[in-house]
Amino acid sequence: MSSPDPSSSPDLEISAWLQVVERKVAALRFGSVQIVVHEGRVTQIESTEKFRFQSRPGNEAGAKELE
């Protein structure tokens, strides 16, 4: 009977994806981080970054035309 592979321990797996999530969150100013789970295990981490631009002063007339 072989001993379990320490590199596949659940604690190391959790630590690995938590580190990825921490890096993704720290790198975002606006956006989201999504964790995909399959059969109780994290299989994918997605991040979406949003860039927000403020409208220029005097550009409000164009916005009102759309109303």
Secondary structure by P-SEA (a helix, b strand, c coil): cccccccccaaaaaaaaaaaaaaaaaaccccbbbbbbccccccbbbbbbbbbbbbcccaaaaaaaac
